[in-house]
Amino acid sequence: MALTLARQVKPDTGELNGVKKAAILCMVLGAESAAKITQKLSPEDVETISFEIARMDRVSGDMAEAVLNEWLEIMVAADSLASGGLEYAKEVLEKAFGASKSHAMLRRIQLQLADNAGLQRLRNADPVQLGNMMRGEHPQTVALILAHLEPQHTANILKELTPLLGSEVVFRMARMEKVSPDMLQLIERSILAEADLSPTPGMSASGGPAAVAAVLNLVAPSLEKVIMEGVAALDLGLSEQIKNLMFVFEDLVGLDDRALQRLLRDVDSRELALALKSASNEVRNKIMGVMSQRAVMALKEEIEMMGPSRKTDIEKAQTNIVGMVRKLEDSGEIILNGGGDDLV
């Protein structure tokens, strides 16, 4: 199938799911090379990718190049991990791509290598359905399952759990290390049987405070507060560990001016106005301090014209902006002043 090229500026492959990226990759590589790749996949995966190729009639040249570059980066990371382990991979990637970008790449490839094989049906299931299904499960069982889902999916499921259960689950996720593939297979078969879904092969993965922080960055501040209070009641030290790894809306004051300006390029003006309605004066002053006078006037007018807003809408806007910060950090476009590393 012909690849139609349309120039775009700095495409973001994060907007594409894995199937779309695989489809674009196959189109770029051509039929012969694509056949060598797809013959290692299951018939179901090949059918899904083929369907995506068939309905994809426009892919920009920049997007195709971005997908190809991401694939090459992943191949370098995966090969270095397989050849010499985590430390060797870190050394190779830092030399090839720099410290900031290599950190995000290594984190992403570890998740992909660990999680690619299983729980696919649960990853695609409705969060409300999963939340209802897990309410009767033991917190450790729920923690094992949620530790293998995407942070946003886990965050959506936490909204469906009671605060007490959510705190227990997050606490156990934060203390989790490696999971036995056999244990995960057993739990997975049980959950999938109850949900009338087909089980998939087992795997191993990690939880830990960082995984929990990534999830809690995506939930509403009110829910995050309740859950963290529950975790603190169980283990104050662990809750502090999680907090130190989190980035919340008020932490925008810690961004340098250049990083903040880069963030504001991606934020919709109405969403920014909504997010600032309940923000502290410190945050407001920090954000407006990097904007032009004209932009500041327009923002203030937007806030005034908006009138009363629901707390849930304000929290959603703030959560979305925090998500953008994390996305920019993962891509290496900004650096958060955290983690104890000195900037040179």
Backbone hydrogen bonds, N-H to C=O, Kabsch-Sander energy under -0.5 kcal/mol:
donor,donor_aa,acceptor,acceptor_aa,energy
4,T,2,A,-0.7
10,K,8,Q,-0.6
13,T,11,P,-0.7
15,E,12,D,-1.5
16,L,13,T,-1.8
21,K,17,N,-2.1
22,A,18,G,-2.4
23,A,19,V,-2.4
24,I,20,K,-2.5
25,L,21,K,-2.6
26,C,22,A,-2.3
27,M,23,A,-2.0
28,V,24,I,-2.4
29,L,25,L,-2.6
30,G,26,C,-1.5
34,A,30,G,-2.5
35,A,31,A,-2.1
36,K,32,E,-1.3
37,I,33,S,-1.4
38,T,34,A,-2.8
39,Q,35,A,-1.6
40,K,37,I,-1.4
41,L,38,T,-1.7
46,V,42,S,-2.3
47,E,43,P,-2.3
48,T,44,E,-2.2
49,I,45,D,-2.5
50,S,46,V,-2.6
51,F,47,E,-2.3
52,E,48,T,-1.8
53,I,49,I,-2.3
54,A,50,S,-2.3
55,R,51,F,-1.4
56,M,52,E,-0.6
56,M,53,I,-0.9
57,D,55,R,-0.9
59,V,4,T,-1.5
64,A,60,S,-2.4
65,E,61,G,-2.3
66,A,62,D,-2.4
67,V,63,M,-2.6
68,L,64,A,-2.2
69,N,65,E,-2.6
70,E,66,A,-2.4
71,W,67,V,-2.3
72,L,68,L,-2.3
73,E,69,N,-2.4
74,I,70,E,-2.4
75,M,71,W,-2.4
76,V,72,L,-2.3
77,A,73,E,-2.5
78,A,74,I,-3.2
79,D,75,M,-2.5
80,S,76,V,-2.2
81,L,77,A,-2.2
82,A,78,A,-2.4
83,S,79,D,-2.0
84,G,80,S,-2.2
85,G,81,L,-2.0
88,Y,84,G,-0.7
89,A,85,G,-2.3
90,K,86,L,-2.5
91,E,87,E,-2.1
92,V,88,Y,-2.5
93,L,89,A,-2.7
94,E,90,K,-2.3
95,K,91,E,-1.8
96,A,92,V,-1.9
97,F,93,L,-3.4
98,G,93,L,-0.5
98,G,94,E,-1.6
102,S,98,G,-2.1
103,H,99,A,-1.7
104,A,100,S,-1.3
105,M,101,K,-2.3
106,L,102,S,-2.9
107,R,103,H,-2.0
108,R,104,A,-2.2
109,I,105,M,-2.8
110,Q,106,L,-2.1
111,L,107,R,-1.7
112,Q,108,R,-2.2
113,L,109,I,-2.9
114,A,110,Q,-2.2
115,D,111,L,-2.5
116,N,112,Q,-1.5
118,G,115,D,-0.7
123,R,119,L,-2.2
124,N,120,Q,-1.3
125,A,121,R,-0.5
125,A,122,L,-0.7
130,L,126,D,-2.5
131,G,127,P,-2.9
132,N,128,V,-2.3
133,M,129,Q,-2.2
134,M,130,L,-2.0
135,R,131,G,-0.8
135,R,132,N,-0.5
137,E,134,M,-1.6
141,T,138,H,-0.6
142,V,138,H,-2.1
143,A,139,P,-2.6
144,L,140,Q,-2.1
145,I,141,T,-1.9
146,L,142,V,-2.9
147,A,143,A,-2.0
148,H,145,I,-1.7
149,L,146,L,-1.5
154,T,150,E,-2.7
155,A,151,P,-2.6
156,N,152,Q,-2.0
157,I,153,H,-1.9
158,L,154,T,-2.4
159,K,155,A,-1.1
160,E,157,I,-1.6
161,L,157,I,-0.5
161,L,158,L,-1.0
166,G,162,T,-3.2
167,S,163,P,-2.3
168,E,164,L,-1.9
169,V,165,L,-2.7
170,V,166,G,-2.5
171,F,167,S,-2.4
172,R,168,E,-2.0
173,M,169,V,-2.4
174,A,170,V,-2.4
175,R,171,F,-1.2
176,M,172,R,-0.6
176,M,173,M,-0.9
179,V,205,A,-0.8
184,L,180,S,-2.4
185,Q,181,P,-2.5
186,L,182,D,-2.0
187,I,183,M,-2.3
188,E,184,L,-3.0
189,R,185,Q,-2.7
190,S,186,L,-1.7
191,I,187,I,-2.6
192,L,188,E,-3.0
193,A,189,R,-2.1
194,E,190,S,-1.8
195,A,191,I,-1.7
196,D,193,A,-0.8
197,L,192,L,-3.0
208,G,173,M,-3.3
212,V,208,G,-1.8
213,A,209,P,-2.6
214,A,210,A,-2.1
215,V,211,A,-1.5
216,L,212,V,-2.9
217,N,213,A,-1.6
218,L,215,V,-2.0
219,V,216,L,-0.9
224,E,220,A,-2.7
225,K,221,P,-2.3
226,V,222,S,-1.7
227,I,223,L,-2.6
228,M,224,E,-2.5
229,E,225,K,-1.9
230,G,226,V,-1.8
231,V,227,I,-2.2
232,A,228,M,-2.6
233,A,229,E,-1.7
234,L,230,G,-1.0
234,L,231,V,-0.5
235,D,231,V,-3.1
239,S,235,D,-2.0
240,E,236,L,-1.9
241,Q,237,G,-1.9
242,I,238,L,-2.2
243,K,239,S,-2.4
244,N,240,E,-2.2
245,L,241,Q,-0.8
245,L,242,I,-1.0
246,M,242,I,-0.7
246,M,243,K,-0.9
251,D,248,V,-1.8
252,L,249,F,-1.8
253,V,250,E,-1.3
254,G,251,D,-2.0
255,L,252,L,-1.5
260,L,256,D,-2.4
261,Q,257,D,-2.5
262,R,258,R,-2.1
263,L,259,A,-2.2
264,L,260,L,-2.4
265,R,261,Q,-1.0
266,D,263,L,-1.8
267,V,263,L,-0.7
272,L,268,D,-2.4
273,A,269,S,-2.3
274,L,270,R,-2.3
275,A,271,E,-2.5
276,L,272,L,-1.9
277,K,273,A,-0.5
277,K,274,L,-1.0
278,S,275,A,-0.6
279,A,276,L,-0.8
284,R,280,S,-2.3
285,N,281,N,-2.9
286,K,282,E,-2.0
287,I,283,V,-2.5
288,M,284,R,-2.8
289,G,285,N,-1.5
290,V,286,K,-0.5
290,V,287,I,-1.3
291,M,288,M,-1.0
296,V,292,S,-2.5
297,M,293,Q,-2.3
298,A,294,R,-2.1
299,L,295,A,-2.2
300,K,296,V,-2.6
301,E,297,M,-2.1
302,E,298,A,-2.1
303,I,299,L,-2.2
304,E,300,K,-2.3
305,M,301,E,-2.7
306,M,302,E,-1.1
307,G,303,I,-0.7
307,G,304,E,-0.6
314,I,310,R,-1.9
315,E,311,K,-2.6
316,K,312,T,-2.0
317,A,313,D,-2.1
318,Q,314,I,-2.3
319,T,315,E,-2.6
320,N,316,K,-2.4
321,I,317,A,-1.8
322,V,318,Q,-2.2
323,G,319,T,-2.2
324,M,320,N,-1.7
325,V,321,I,-1.9
326,R,322,V,-2.2
327,K,323,G,-2.1
328,L,324,M,-2.4
329,E,325,V,-2.1
330,D,326,R,-2.6
331,S,327,K,-1.7
332,G,329,E,-1.2
333,E,328,L,-1.9
334,I,328,L,-1.1
338,G,336,L,-2.5
341,D,338,G,-0.9
